Amino acid sequence: KVDNNKIVAGALVIVYDHHKRDLNSKLMDVQHDYHDLILSTQHVHLAHELCLETIAIKGKALELQSLSDKIIALKGIKHGKLVLTDI
């Protein structure tokens, strides 16, 4: 377990249905709310309806977990996994 106040880096990987109503807008809203933690985002089209995003992040572990929880909880997210590492 990582100390919640420790600065860590990692990646959030999500797979989602881009046809889900308002999902892209909600994803952008959450990412803008946490813009100071996001280093980069890579977007890949897996199939006609499925997208994969890898979001590189850095910040306090608790804040990264909060960001990840909010994104993974969005309706239309089919899979989400957060990976963190000490730096």
N, C-alpha and C positions, 0 to 999 in steps of 0.2 A: 504494500500500500504506500502511495506517495503522500507526503505531507501536503495538506491542502494549500498552504501558503507558499510552498516552494515553486520557483520558476522552473517550468518544464517545457518541453517541446513535443510535438506529436502530429498525428494525422487523424482526421475523421473521414471515414470512407462510407459513403451512402449510395444506395441504389434506389431509384424512385421512378414512378410512372409520371412522365412529364405531361400526360394528358389529364391528370387529376386537377380538377378546377381550383384555381388560385394557388396551387402549390408553388409554382415558380416565384410568384409575388411574395408569398410568405417566407420562402427560403431566403430571398433577397433582403426582406425586412429584418430577419434574425441576423443575417450576416452583417448588415449595416449597423445593427445595434451593438455588435461585437467586433467592429472593424479594427479596433486596436489589437486584437488577439490573432487576427487572420493574416498570415504571410502571403498565401497564394491559394488559388483554387484551380483545379484541373477538371474539365468537363469532357466526358466521353460518351458517345452515343453507342449503346450496346445493341439495341434493336429499335424497331419503329416507335415503340412506346416507352422503352427503358433507357435511363441515363445513369451513369456512374459519375460521382464527384469525389475527388480526393481534396480535402481541405487541410492545408498545412497550417498549424497553429502553434503559438508560443505565448506563455503567460503563467499566471498562478494556476495550479492544478484545479482548484475549486472552480475558478472561472471557466476553464476549458471544459470541465465536466458539465457545468451549467449550460454553456453554449451547445455542447453535444446533445445533452438531454432535450433541449428545446427543439433542435433540428430533428432528431430521431423521432420525437413525439408527433411531428406534423403528419396529418392524414395524407397518405400517398407514398410515404417513405416505406419501402419494402424491407430494407436491411440497413443497419447502421452499426458501425464498430469504431470505437475510439481506442487509439494506441498512444500511450504517453511514455516518455523516457526522461530520465534526469539529464540535465545539462550542466 
